[in-house]
Amino acid sequence: MSDVARAAGVSAATVSRALRGEPGVSEATRQHVSEVARRMKYAIARDASSLAGGRRYAIAVLTAEVSPVLAGAEGALRQAGYDVLLYVLADREARAKFFGDLPLGRRVDGVLLLSMSLTDAEQTALESLEVPHIAVDDTDLRHALQTAVEHLRGLGHRDVALVLADGVDESYDEILTAAGLEVRPEWTVWCSPTVDGGEQVVDVLLDGERLPTAVISSNGAAALGIFLRVQRDGRAVPDELSIVSLDGQELTRVVGLTAVEGAEREQGERAVADLLTLVRGGQVEPAEHPLRLVVRNSSGPAAGAG
């Protein structure tokens, strides 16, 4: 650390604060110190740092599923220099064992919960760790679906299929019903959150006598798979089939897919920012994070719509 301080022209204390993300260092100084440390291949020894300052630089992430929210959160934590202790608690037995044993001990600085509603007993067990925690639910994804439905209804679509990635509740089709759209069993399908998964569901969606005029996908990669397969089959997008993603991944922007942005991956990134603020002793005020519909080339008027 002293070598980095001499090379950067600052004190060792400034190097320590800059590389730990502590307050009291300007952003310009932080970037300068980080660049010098990178060139010198210097990295904080997390175990020694924990002994010296009480910070462990690890965050526990509890989730019921592997999702884009998790991808956003993990990426943001890694960028901030934190290790991730991931616990996928996908069933009742796994949850009971985790909250019964509570294996975290004093190993983490905070806990991030993704798509998990805790019981009173689980909440009490979590609070016994005496570290900050933030929970992220799937409210934004439901709002994203409502936004997509309103967009397609405005374009005259009434026959809309719903492609749900693994782990998304089938009750999402209730939002289509509430909007006055017909929900047919064969038009609510599940797939893996991958491009291949999206390609595979096209056979199911477009194999009936009556075909949907639009598809909403909860996952960006699956939406891309649908887009690629439909075009490969010679169907025009959006003239024959409109496609809307509820996940504003970079790949949806690259190919020009209409998407509702601000949910899932970005939701995980925002939650990490709030959690690290709490870890560092700051305060977090509830904030609105509005979703935004970005209309691109994959959605257009339904055939025959005025």
C-alpha positions as CSV (number, residue, x, y, z in Angstrom):
1,M,0.0,0.0,0.0
2,S,2.9,2.4,0.8
3,D,4.3,1.7,-2.7
4,V,1.0,2.6,-4.3
5,A,0.8,5.7,-2.1
6,R,4.2,6.9,-3.2
7,A,3.5,6.2,-6.9
8,A,0.1,8.0,-6.7
9,G,1.5,10.9,-4.7
10,V,-1.0,10.5,-1.9
11,S,-1.0,9.1,1.7
12,A,-1.4,5.4,2.5
13,A,-4.6,6.3,4.3
14,T,-6.0,7.8,1.1
15,V,-5.1,4.7,-0.9
16,S,-6.9,2.6,1.7
17,R,-10.1,4.7,1.6
18,A,-10.0,4.9,-2.2
19,L,-9.7,1.2,-2.8
20,R,-12.2,0.3,-0.2
21,G,-14.8,2.7,-1.6
22,E,-14.9,4.7,1.7
23,P,-16.1,8.3,1.9
24,G,-13.7,11.2,2.1
25,V,-12.0,10.7,-1.2
26,S,-12.9,12.6,-4.4
27,E,-14.0,10.6,-7.4
28,A,-11.0,11.9,-9.4
29,T,-8.5,10.8,-6.7
30,R,-10.3,7.4,-6.4
31,Q,-9.9,6.8,-10.1
32,H,-6.3,7.9,-10.1
33,V,-5.4,5.6,-7.1
34,S,-7.3,2.7,-8.7
35,E,-5.4,3.1,-11.9
36,V,-2.0,3.2,-10.2
37,A,-3.0,0.1,-8.1
38,R,-4.1,-1.7,-11.3
39,R,-0.8,-0.9,-13.0
40,M,1.1,-2.1,-10.0
41,K,-1.1,-5.2,-9.7
42,Y,-2.0,-4.3,-6.1
43,A,-5.1,-5.6,-4.5
44,I,-6.4,-5.4,-0.9
45,A,-6.0,-8.6,1.1
46,R,-9.6,-9.0,2.2
47,D,-8.8,-11.0,5.2
48,A,-6.3,-8.5,6.5
49,S,-8.7,-5.7,5.7
50,S,-11.4,-7.4,7.7
51,L,-9.2,-7.7,10.8
52,A,-8.1,-4.0,10.5
53,G,-11.4,-2.3,9.8
54,G,-14.2,-4.8,10.6
55,R,-15.4,-4.9,7.0
56,R,-15.5,-8.3,5.3
57,Y,-16.2,-7.2,1.7
58,A,-18.6,-10.0,1.2
59,I,-22.4,-9.8,0.6
60,A,-24.8,-12.8,0.9
61,V,-27.4,-13.0,-1.8
62,L,-30.4,-15.1,-1.1
63,T,-32.6,-15.9,-4.1
64,A,-35.3,-18.4,-5.0
65,E,-34.2,-18.5,-8.6
66,V,-31.4,-17.6,-11.0
67,S,-32.6,-14.6,-12.9
68,P,-31.5,-11.4,-14.6
69,V,-32.0,-9.6,-11.3
70,L,-29.3,-11.8,-9.9
71,A,-27.0,-11.1,-12.9
72,G,-27.3,-7.4,-12.3
73,A,-26.7,-7.6,-8.6
74,E,-23.7,-9.9,-8.9
75,G,-22.1,-7.7,-11.6
76,A,-22.6,-4.6,-9.5
77,L,-21.2,-6.2,-6.4
78,R,-18.1,-7.5,-8.3
79,Q,-17.6,-4.0,-9.7
80,A,-17.7,-2.6,-6.2
81,G,-15.0,-5.1,-5.0
82,Y,-17.3,-7.4,-3.0
83,D,-17.3,-11.2,-3.0
84,V,-20.7,-12.8,-3.4
85,L,-21.9,-15.7,-1.2
86,L,-24.8,-17.1,-3.2
87,Y,-27.6,-19.2,-1.7
88,V,-30.3,-20.5,-4.1
89,L,-33.2,-21.4,-1.8
90,A,-35.5,-22.8,-4.4
91,D,-37.6,-25.1,-2.2
92,R,-39.1,-25.2,1.3
93,E,-36.5,-27.7,2.6
94,A,-33.5,-25.6,1.4
95,R,-35.0,-22.5,3.1
96,A,-35.7,-24.3,6.3
97,K,-32.2,-25.6,6.5
98,F,-30.6,-22.2,5.7
99,F,-32.6,-20.2,8.2
100,G,-32.3,-22.9,10.8
101,D,-28.5,-23.1,10.5
102,L,-28.0,-19.5,9.5
103,P,-24.5,-20.3,8.1
104,L,-23.5,-16.7,7.4
105,G,-22.3,-16.0,11.0
106,R,-20.0,-12.9,10.8
107,R,-18.9,-13.6,7.2
108,V,-20.8,-10.8,5.4
109,D,-21.4,-7.1,5.6
110,G,-24.9,-7.3,4.3
111,V,-27.6,-9.5,2.8
112,L,-29.5,-9.0,-0.5
113,L,-32.8,-11.0,-0.9
114,L,-34.1,-11.5,-4.5
115,S,-37.7,-12.5,-5.1
116,M,-38.1,-13.8,-1.6
117,S,-40.9,-13.0,0.8
118,L,-39.8,-13.9,4.4
119,T,-41.9,-15.3,7.1
120,D,-41.9,-13.7,10.5
121,A,-39.5,-16.4,11.8
122,E,-37.2,-16.0,8.8
123,Q,-37.2,-12.2,9.2
124,T,-36.3,-12.6,12.9
125,A,-33.4,-15.0,12.1
126,L,-32.1,-12.6,9.5
127,E,-32.2,-9.6,11.8
128,S,-30.1,-11.6,14.4
129,L,-27.1,-11.2,12.0
130,E,-27.2,-7.4,12.8
131,V,-26.1,-6.5,9.2
132,P,-28.1,-4.4,6.7
133,H,-30.4,-6.2,4.3
134,I,-32.5,-5.2,1.4
135,A,-35.2,-7.2,-0.3
136,V,-36.1,-7.0,-4.0
137,D,-39.4,-8.5,-5.2
138,D,-40.9,-8.9,-8.6
139,T,-43.2,-5.9,-8.5
140,D,-41.2,-4.2,-11.3
141,L,-41.6,-7.2,-13.6
142,R,-45.4,-7.1,-13.2
143,H,-45.4,-3.4,-13.9
144,A,-43.2,-4.0,-16.9
145,L,-45.8,-6.6,-18.2
146,Q,-48.6,-4.1,-17.7
147,T,-46.6,-1.5,-19.7
148,A,-46.0,-3.9,-22.5
149,V,-49.7,-4.9,-22.6
150,E,-50.8,-1.3,-22.8
151,H,-48.4,-0.7,-25.7
152,L,-49.6,-3.7,-27.7
153,R,-53.3,-2.9,-27.0
154,G,-52.7,0.6,-28.4
155,L,-51.4,-1.0,-31.6
156,G,-54.6,-3.0,-31.9
157,H,-53.3,-6.3,-30.7
158,R,-55.8,-8.6,-29.0
159,D,-54.1,-12.0,-29.5
160,V,-51.0,-11.9,-27.3
161,A,-48.8,-14.8,-26.3
162,L,-46.8,-14.7,-23.1
163,V,-43.3,-16.4,-22.8
164,L,-42.1,-16.8,-19.3
165,A,-38.6,-17.7,-18.3
166,D,-38.0,-20.3,-15.7
167,G,-39.1,-19.2,-12.2
168,V,-41.7,-16.7,-13.3
169,D,-45.2,-17.3,-11.8
170,E,-47.8,-18.4,-14.3
171,S,-50.3,-16.0,-12.7
172,Y,-48.8,-13.3,-14.9
173,D,-51.3,-14.2,-17.5
174,E,-54.0,-12.6,-15.2
175,I,-52.6,-9.2,-16.3
176,L,-53.4,-10.0,-19.9
177,T,-56.9,-11.1,-18.9
178,A,-57.5,-7.9,-16.9
179,A,-56.6,-5.9,-20.0
180,G,-59.3,-7.6,-22.0
181,L,-57.0,-9.9,-24.0
182,E,-57.9,-13.5,-24.7
183,V,-55.6,-15.9,-22.9
184,R,-55.4,-19.3,-24.6
185,P,-53.5,-22.1,-22.7
186,E,-51.2,-22.7,-25.7
187,W,-50.2,-19.1,-25.7
188,T,-48.7,-19.1,-22.2
189,V,-45.5,-21.0,-22.4
190,W,-42.3,-21.4,-20.4
191,C,-38.7,-21.6,-21.6
192,S,-35.1,-21.4,-20.3
193,P,-33.8,-17.8,-20.1
194,T,-31.6,-18.3,-23.1
195,V,-31.6,-17.6,-26.9
196,D,-32.0,-21.4,-27.5
197,G,-35.0,-21.4,-25.1
198,G,-36.7,-18.6,-27.0
199,E,-36.1,-20.4,-30.4
200,Q,-37.6,-23.6,-29.1
201,V,-40.9,-22.1,-27.9
202,V,-41.7,-20.8,-31.4
203,D,-42.8,-24.3,-32.5
204,V,-45.4,-24.2,-29.7
205,L,-46.6,-20.7,-30.3
206,L,-47.0,-20.9,-34.0
207,D,-48.3,-24.4,-34.4
208,G,-52.0,-23.8,-33.8
209,E,-54.9,-23.0,-36.1
210,R,-55.1,-19.5,-34.5
211,L,-51.9,-17.6,-34.2
212,P,-51.0,-14.7,-31.8
213,T,-50.2,-11.4,-33.4
214,A,-47.7,-10.5,-30.7
215,V,-45.5,-12.1,-28.1
216,I,-44.3,-10.7,-24.8
217,S,-41.2,-12.4,-23.3
218,S,-40.1,-11.9,-19.7
219,N,-36.5,-12.5,-20.6
220,G,-34.3,-10.6,-23.1
221,A,-32.3,-13.6,-24.3
222,A,-35.5,-15.6,-24.9
223,A,-37.0,-12.6,-26.8
224,L,-33.9,-12.5,-29.1
225,G,-34.3,-16.3,-29.7
226,I,-38.0,-15.8,-30.7
227,F,-37.0,-12.9,-33.0
228,L,-34.2,-14.9,-34.7
229,R,-36.3,-18.1,-35.2
230,V,-39.4,-16.2,-36.5
231,Q,-37.2,-14.4,-39.1
232,R,-35.5,-17.6,-40.0
233,D,-38.9,-19.2,-40.7
234,G,-39.7,-16.4,-43.1
235,R,-42.2,-14.5,-41.0
236,A,-41.9,-10.7,-40.9
237,V,-41.3,-8.8,-37.7
238,P,-43.4,-6.8,-36.8
239,D,-45.8,-7.1,-39.7
240,E,-46.8,-10.7,-38.9
241,L,-45.6,-10.9,-35.3
242,S,-44.7,-8.1,-32.8
243,I,-42.2,-9.0,-30.1
244,V,-41.7,-7.1,-26.8
245,S,-39.2,-7.9,-24.1
246,L,-39.6,-7.1,-20.4
247,D,-35.9,-7.3,-20.0
248,G,-33.8,-4.4,-21.4
249,Q,-30.6,-6.3,-21.9
250,E,-27.9,-4.9,-24.2
251,L,-28.6,-7.5,-26.7
252,T,-32.2,-6.4,-27.1
253,R,-30.9,-2.9,-28.0
254,V,-28.4,-4.3,-30.5
255,V,-31.0,-6.1,-32.6
256,G,-33.7,-3.4,-32.2
257,L,-36.2,-5.2,-29.9
258,T,-38.9,-3.1,-28.3
259,A,-38.3,-3.5,-24.5
260,V,-39.5,-2.3,-21.1
261,E,-36.3,-1.1,-19.4
262,G,-35.7,-0.5,-15.8
263,A,-36.7,-3.9,-14.4
264,E,-34.8,-7.1,-13.6
265,R,-31.1,-6.5,-14.2
266,E,-31.3,-2.8,-13.5
267,Q,-33.4,-3.6,-10.4
268,G,-30.5,-5.7,-9.1
269,E,-28.0,-3.0,-9.7
270,R,-30.1,-0.4,-7.9
271,A,-30.6,-2.7,-4.9
272,V,-26.8,-3.2,-4.6
273,A,-26.3,0.5,-4.7
274,D,-28.8,1.0,-1.8
275,L,-27.4,-1.9,0.2
276,L,-23.8,-0.7,0.0
277,T,-24.9,2.7,1.1
278,L,-26.3,1.1,4.2
279,V,-23.2,-1.0,4.7
280,R,-21.1,2.2,4.6
281,G,-23.3,3.8,7.3
282,G,-25.4,6.0,5.0
283,Q,-29.2,6.3,4.8
284,V,-31.4,5.2,2.0
285,E,-34.6,7.0,1.1
286,P,-37.4,5.1,-0.7
287,A,-37.3,6.2,-4.3
288,E,-39.4,5.7,-7.4
289,H,-37.7,4.0,-10.3
290,P,-40.1,4.4,-13.2
291,L,-40.0,1.9,-16.0
292,R,-39.6,3.1,-19.5
293,L,-40.9,1.6,-22.7
294,V,-38.4,1.9,-25.5
295,V,-40.1,1.3,-28.8
296,R,-37.9,-0.1,-31.5
297,N,-38.4,-2.1,-34.7
298,S,-40.0,-5.3,-33.3
299,S,-43.4,-4.0,-32.5
300,G,-46.0,-2.5,-34.8
301,P,-49.8,-2.4,-35.6
302,A,-51.7,-5.6,-35.6
303,A,-52.6,-6.9,-39.0
304,G,-56.0,-5.3,-39.9
305,A,-55.8,-2.8,-37.1
306,G,-56.9,0.8,-38.0
